[in-house]
Amino acid sequence: MTIKFDYKNVENFVGSHELSEIQAMVKTADSQLRNGTGSGSDYLGWVNLPTDYDKEEFTRIKEAAKKIQDQSEILVVIGIGGSYLGAKAAIDFLNHSFYNEQSETKTKIYFAGNSISSSYLNDLIHLIGDKDFSVNVISKSGTTTEPALAFRVFKELLIKKYGEEGANSRIYSTTDANRGALYEETVAKNWERFVVPDSVGGRFSVLTAVGLLPIAVSGVDIERLMDGAQSAQNAYTDSDLSKNDAYTYAALRRILYDKGFTTEILANWEPSMQYISEWWKQLFGESEGKNQKGIYPSSVNYSTDLHSMGQYIQDGRRDLLETVIKLDNPVSNLSVPKTEEDGDGLGYLESMTVDEINTKAFQGVVLAHVDGGVPNMAVHIEKQDAFNLGELIYFFEIAVGISGYLFGINPFNQEGVEDYKRNMFALLGKPGYEERGKELRNRLN
Ligand code: PA5
């Protein structure tokens, strides 16, 4: 394993006997997960996905990515939640910070269908202008409002620009294998089709075509990503906590939760990692937040947010635990420029690199937060590459599976997400929601 889990900074908060005490529960959770005896066991396809995936489709993903690069200056990736966060996280982390602005970039990638903003859609239409573009529409159900709406908009634009036939050759659809509105349309129009496997829920789908196609379009080696996930799949099989970092992470969170640490902050020290946190928030929030239980997942980007959230984390309500994802060796590094005069007082840093300063800041912040009563765990990522990211993705996925069973909930459903949708549909006048619509309008008036 190249990623490393360090939990020495929870020592003041969790005694080693407590890990021994939770070991039996972890063994049970492991058996539920591995043997499919826990709730939600129809959705365990992600557990062996890094080794057990559709190799024929994987080859088609690489071919389609190449075709998109040849055919289009812009790829619009339409999806929401699990249908976009993993791809966005990987593309941001594994490419140049200004990927879309670089002249070498073959195909710029823009995401749509993850909000209901007409300004955003209009601005993207404007940005596309007379440039060639393709669309990757990603929706397991095909009926999620945000992506369905955006897809209508960009499908219309494609047809206006290229005619029906031309549009059909520029739509890449990732959806359910057998059913659903998008599936039906995809088959009818003969769009290139990729599958969201039945056994893999949205938030676990980054290593399926859902994430892999857009990630491959950005030029990332998706085989290395799968290799990394495979390395983690092999590493995190032992139910013995002393031999399994991902399970230890899950166990420590559970112990801390019982001590009142009910909000977890995922902190990163690289702007390119912001969306890893967004992906992680969905993974943990949607998996654990059930039956009025679960750790509330939040995130900060350091050092940026030390200047806005640092005060609260240091000295606010003491229900916070912090997990840092720290990149140990960034792809590039910069030395501190030397100057004759020392007007800014930074002369003492002249022998250092910017990354060394970042690392010292990380170390100092960890200690300050621990001293302030915030237990701290760190996941160290050796390098900014696809292999490390594959490991990290799997580390969190397997941890949340175990964690869900430690909380005694079904980590693989998301029934709570439906409640707001029912209200929204009722207020929008969707057929079948008439009664609820009346009731809600009365309440609003
Ligand atoms: O994890 C989930 O289930 C959700 O975030 C879904 O991925 C999201 O709502 C999108 O659903 P769909 O792919 O059906 O459009």
Residues whose N, C-alpha, C, O or C-beta is under 5 A from the ligand:
A	BS01	PA5	I80 G81 G82 S83 I138 S139 K140 S141 G142 T144 G201 G202 R203
